Each structure stands twice: as structure tokens, then as C-alpha cells.
């Protein structure tokens, strides 16, 4: 497991001045934000590398490409973050060997560390998704989770994905925000943050309030997040973009409507209160509620709600033979 010897060291925090500079430079914002989040990212998003998240990752794969012969020999995760998607897919039998890339040195470092702890055969490079640093026809599978919406030129990146895939190779990108879903998710998150940070100013609820310095730091992180989240997608537009990049057998799917209505307030509330205040019963409520509403989405609401209203978009396609 290696990263390039010329990779810069990760920057663990962003100052107010750096945040201001990053507001004018989306790629600088990507590095600052994701380096800042790298060491705490798995905890923030309840990411694990056990059966729960293996099943989740495998479910996203099966939703659009479940009939493929497995395992793939070599897979790449683009914008890997902490390695959540690829490492759990590898544990779920999707691929034997992996490579990870991210613009953030901090994320690549954590992803490689997670792979090492899991005993997985993974290498990594700090890289821009618009210029993937691998030869043509290298990978059997390229995956990504919540990455396309960070990339300035999505179609250029998809062309790069097609280039590094072997003929017949497949890509799968999951967790991309739909345009309508992103609107209501952000509204719910802002309302939850405002309500929580307001009511915890008073009386006995003050013990549920993070120190002001931590809230200010979270606000700076939120300012960066608003810069790094560049795109939202209509499923049909993402399909058209994939075909324009050269992909065939393109297919999209959407998920999480009611589940997103719960998930975003829950995650925001967790970020607004001190660690340790929420115990096992809260975790059971949050995960159990999400699973229940996911069932409602898949078995009831999917039949009556148009796909573009669901929060997450999954897209797949293949390189021509």
C-alpha cells in the first residue's frame, strides 16, 4: 500500500483566512475541507467496515449492476474519501484488488490505513479526478460514492473513467445528490442546526451545547462544504452525460425519500451536540428509523413518487467492448 512520495502532507485544520481564499478556488476548498474532515469523517457519517456498511455498499452495487460476474480483478475508487465504498465492496466480494485516489492527501492517508487494518490489497495516489494518473485499460471496475458532485467538469472526469477502464469494464457512482433532494436536505439541515444551537443557549439545555469555538469551527467547515458541493443531478441528465462521455449500457436509479427526511436532521443534530451526549439508544433509533423508512421508500413510495424526488442518484455504465 503506497502513496506517491511527492504527495503533500495533509492539513488538519483550515484557518479563517484559508477558508476565505478557498471560497474563490473550488479545488483548494476540496483539499482544505476534506483534509480537515479526514480523521473524523468515519465517525461523522457513521461509517464502518462491518456487515452493516458492507451490506449498504453491496446494495448500491446490486441496485444497478447486480447481474455482473464477480469478483472483478482490479477496481479503482475515485474521490475515495476514507475508502468507505471500495473497501466495503471488496469485503463484499466485488473486487480482489483496489486502488484509491483523492484530491485530499488526508483522505488518501486514512483510506490506506483503513485498507491495511482490514488486510485488503489496496494502493493509493493523491490525484485530480479530471486527470486520473493511471494508464489506459487498467481497471475492470471504477466506483465512487458522493464524488461526482464535487468535480468541476463531470463529463471530463467520466471520459477519464472510460479511458482507464478495460474494454467491457464498468463504472458505478452512488450517493450523488438529486437537484430536488439536495434542496430539501439542505433546508432540513439548516433548520435543525439553527434550532439546536438556539435552544441549547438556555437553562439546563446548555449542557447539550458544544463550546462556541467548536461551533465556529463547524461553521467554517460548513462554509467550505457549500463551496465543494458544486453540482446536483437530475437522473436523466446524468445518464445523458455518461453517454456523451462514451459509456454504453447506461442506467440510473434513485433512493432515499422518507429516509432522507429523517437522515439529514439526525446527522445535523449529532454534529451540533457534544460527543457522548447521545448513547446507544439514540444510535438504535437513528439506524432503525433509517432502515424502516428505507423499506417504506423501496416498497411503497417508489411506486408513487417520481424518481427525481428521491435524494440519492446511482449511475452505471460500461466501456464499449
N, C-alpha and C positions, 0 to 999 in steps of 0.2 A: 504494500500500500504506500504510494508515494504521491507527493505533490511537487510541482516544479520548484527547483532550488531558488528561482528568482521571484517566487511569489512574495508579495509584501506581507508583513506581519499584520494581523487583524487589529483594528482599532476598537477597543471595548466600549467606548462611550463617545458621544458626539456633543461638542460644546454648542452653546447658543450661536456662536459665530459660524461654526461649521454648518449648523442647520440652516442659517441664513444663506450661506454660499450654495448649499445643496438645493435650495428652492429654485435656483436658476440652472441646475445641472442634474438631470434625472439619473444619470449613471453614477455620479458622485453620491446622490441620495441613496441609490440602491446599495452601494458599498457601506456607507455610514449606517444606514438603518439596519441592514442585515448583519453587519459586524456587531452592532450594538445588541441585537436580539439573539445572537448565535447561542450563547451559553445558557440562556433561559428559555429558548424557543420551544423546546420539547415540553417543558412544564407549562408554559403559557397556553399552548394549544392541546394539552393533554395527549401528547404523542408518546406512544410506547412501541416496543418491538416484541410484543407478545401476541397471543391469539386474537385479542380484541382488534388491534390495528392490522394484523396480518389479514384477518377476515375483511376488514374495511378496504384495504388496498386491493385484495383479490376481487372483491365485489365490484370495484370500479373497473378493473380489467374485464371481468366477465360481462359487465353491462354492455360493452361494445365489441368485445373480441373473444368471447368465451369459447368459441369453437375452434381455436387455433391449436395446432400440435405443440406440445410442451415437453421439456423446457426449451427456451431459446438459449443459444450458446453464449452470446455476449450482449449485454444491454447497457445503454447509456441513460443516465438521468440528467436532464438539462435543468439548470437552476435548482440544484439538488436540495438546497437548504441543509437540514441536518440529516438528509438521506432517507427521510420517512417513507417515501413512496417506493423507491427502488429496493431498499433493504428489506422492507416487508414483502414486496413482491418476490424477491429472491428466496426469502424464508417460506413463502407460499408455493414454491416450485415453479415460478415463471421463468427464471433465468439462472444459469450456472455462475457466470462471471459478470462483474459490473464495473462501470466507470462513472464517476460523478464530476460534474462541472458546475461552477457557480461564479458569479462576478465578485462575491464576497469571500475573501480569504478565511474569515472566521467561520463561515458556514462549511466550507470545504474541510477545514480542520475538524470540526465537530462531526461531520458526516463520516470521515475516515476513522475517527476514533470510535464512533458507533459501530462501523463495519468491523473494526478489529475486535471489539468486545463480543460481537456476535459470531466471530470466526468466519466471516464472509470474504471472498476473494474480490476485492474492490480496489481500484486505483482512482486518483483524483487530480484535477487540474483547476486552477483559477482561470476562468475564461469567460468571454463575452458570448452570449447565445447567438449573436448575429455573425460570429466568425468562429465556428466550432473547431478546436485545434486537433482534429483527427483526420486521417486520410479518407478518401472516397471509399465506399463499400466496406466499412469497418464493422458495423454493428448489425445484429439481427433484429434488435428492438431498441427504440428510443422512447423514453417515458418522461413525464413531468407532472408535477402537481402544483397548481396555483402559480404557474410561472409565466404563461403567455401574456397575461395582463400586465406584467412588469416590463415587457420588451418593447422598445420604441417601434421597431419595424418588424411586426409579427410575421409578415409574409416572407421577408428576407430570412428570418430565422427558420421558418418552415422549409425554405429552399435548402438551407444548410442541413437540416434534418434529413431531407430526401437525399442529399449528396452523401452523407456519411452512412446511410443505410445500405445494406446489401440489396441487390435486386430481390423483390418479394418481401423485404423487411417491412416491419410495421412500426408506426408511432401511435402512442396513446397519451393524451394530455387530459387530466382530470382536474376538478376543483377550480375551474375558471368561472368568474362571476358573470351571470347574465346581466343585461342592462337594467331590466326591471328589478331583478333580485337584489342587485347592488344598491338600488335606490332605497328599498325598504330596509335592507340590512343596515345601511349607514344611518338611516333615520332612527331605527330602534337602538343602535349602539350609542348615538349621541344623546338620545333621551335618557337612556339608562345611566350613562356616565354623569349627566347633569343632575339627575335625581339623586343618585347615590352620593356624589360629592357635596351636594347641598344638604341633605338631611343628616349626614354624619358630622356636620358642624356643631350640632346642638346636643346638650344634655348627655344622657348615658350612651347615646349612639356615637359619641366622639371616639370611643374605644374601637369603633369599626372604621375609623378614618386613617388612611395612610398619612405619614408625615408629609408636610407641604412640599418639601424638597423632592420626595418621590413622585408626588402628583405633578409637580412642574416638569420632572424628567419624563413622565409619561406623556405630558402634553407636547414636549419637544419630539418624542417618538411618534406621536400621532400626526404632528406636522410633517414629519418625514414620510410617514405612511401614505399621507394624502398625495405626496409627490410621486412615490414609487408605484402606486396603483394607477397605471396610465390608461388602461382600456377596460371596457366591459364589452360583452359579446351577445349578439343575437345568434342562436344556434345555426340558423341558415346562413348568416354572413360568415361564420367561422368555417362552415362547410365549403362555401364558395372560395374563401381564402386558401384553404387547404388544396382544393382542386387547382387553383391558379398557381400554386407553388409546385405542382407536378404530381400530386398524390392521386391515387386511384382507390376505388373501394372505400370511399369516404363515408363516414357515418357519425352522427352525433346522438347524444342522449342527455336528458336533464334530470336532476334530482333535488330534493330538499325544498319543500314549500312550507308546510307547517313546521317541519323540523328546524328550518332556518329561523322561523319566527320565535322559537324558543332558544335556539343555539346562540344567536348573537347577543341578546340581553344577558344570557348566562355568562358568556365569556367576558363581556364588558364588566359585569358586576364582580366577577372573580378578579379582574385586573384592578378594580377600584378599592377593594378592601384589603387589609393586611393579611399576609400569608399566615396560615394557621387558624384563622377565624372560621374557615369552612372545613368541616370534617368529612368523615366517611359517609354520613347520611346525605350530605349535600352532593357528594360525588355520585352516590347511587341515584339520587333524584335526577341529577343532570344527565347522566348517561342513560338511565332508564327512560326518562322523558324523551330524550332524543331518539332512542330506539323505537319507542311506541309511536311517536309522530312520524318517523321514517316509514313504519309499517302503514300508517294511515295514508301517507303520501303515495306509496307504491301500490296500494291495493284499493284505494278509494279516490283520492284527489287526482291521481294521474288520469283517471277516466273522464274527469270533468274540467280540469284546469289546463289551459293551453301550455305547451312545453316552455314557452318563453317566460312564463311567470315563475318557474322554479329557479332556485338560486344558482345551483352548480351546473355547469356545462361540461360534458365529456366529449372529446373528439378523437376519432381514429382515422387512419388512412394507411396506405401502403405505397412502397416504391414500385413502379412498374417492373415486371419481370424482364 
